[in-house]
Amino acid sequence: MPLLDQIERYLSETHVSPTRFGRMAVGDPRFVHDLRSGREPRLATRERVRSFLLQPRPDQ
């Protein structure tokens, strides 16, 4: 599944705002907006986000 799709699913399931997600995952509040606009993150950034997505969620 593409990274943006994984992020969109996370946002939908957790009701976290895109800005907050970007801050929590990579320290960049515009991260999701930029991805939606076509930004292609570096491999290290993609791995960092995927690692964040695998962490237990507060609601679990």
C-alpha positions as CSV (number, residue, x, y, z in Angstrom):
1,M,0.0,0.0,0.0
2,P,1.4,3.4,-0.9
3,L,2.7,5.5,2.0
4,L,0.1,8.3,1.5
5,D,-2.7,5.7,1.6
6,Q,-1.3,4.3,4.8
7,I,-1.2,7.8,6.3
8,E,-4.8,8.7,5.1
9,R,-6.0,5.5,6.7
10,Y,-4.3,6.3,10.0
11,L,-5.8,9.8,9.9
12,S,-9.2,8.4,9.3
13,E,-9.0,5.8,12.0
14,T,-7.4,8.0,14.7
15,H,-9.0,11.4,13.8
16,V,-5.6,13.0,14.1
17,S,-5.2,16.1,12.0
18,P,-2.7,16.0,9.1
19,T,-0.7,18.8,10.7
20,R,-0.5,16.9,14.0
21,F,0.5,13.7,12.3
22,G,3.3,15.4,10.4
23,R,4.6,16.9,13.6
24,M,4.5,13.6,15.5
25,A,5.9,11.4,12.7
26,V,8.6,13.6,11.2
27,G,8.6,17.0,12.9
28,D,7.1,18.7,9.8
29,P,3.5,20.0,10.1
30,R,3.2,20.4,6.3
31,F,4.3,16.8,5.6
32,V,0.9,15.4,4.7
33,H,-0.1,18.5,2.7
34,D,3.1,18.2,0.8
35,L,2.6,14.5,0.1
36,R,-0.9,15.3,-1.1
37,S,0.6,17.8,-3.5
38,G,3.0,15.3,-5.0
39,R,6.1,15.4,-2.7
40,E,8.2,12.3,-2.8
41,P,9.9,11.8,0.5
42,R,13.4,10.4,0.9
43,L,13.8,6.7,1.8
44,A,14.9,7.6,5.3
45,T,11.7,9.7,5.8
46,R,9.5,7.0,4.4
47,E,11.0,4.5,6.8
48,R,10.6,6.9,9.7
49,V,6.9,7.3,8.9
50,R,6.3,3.6,8.5
51,S,8.0,3.0,11.8
52,F,5.7,5.6,13.4
53,L,2.7,3.9,11.8
54,L,3.7,0.6,13.4
55,Q,3.8,2.0,17.0
56,P,0.9,1.2,19.3
57,R,-1.8,3.9,19.1
58,P,-3.0,5.6,22.3
59,D,-6.5,4.2,21.7
60,Q,-5.3,0.6,21.4
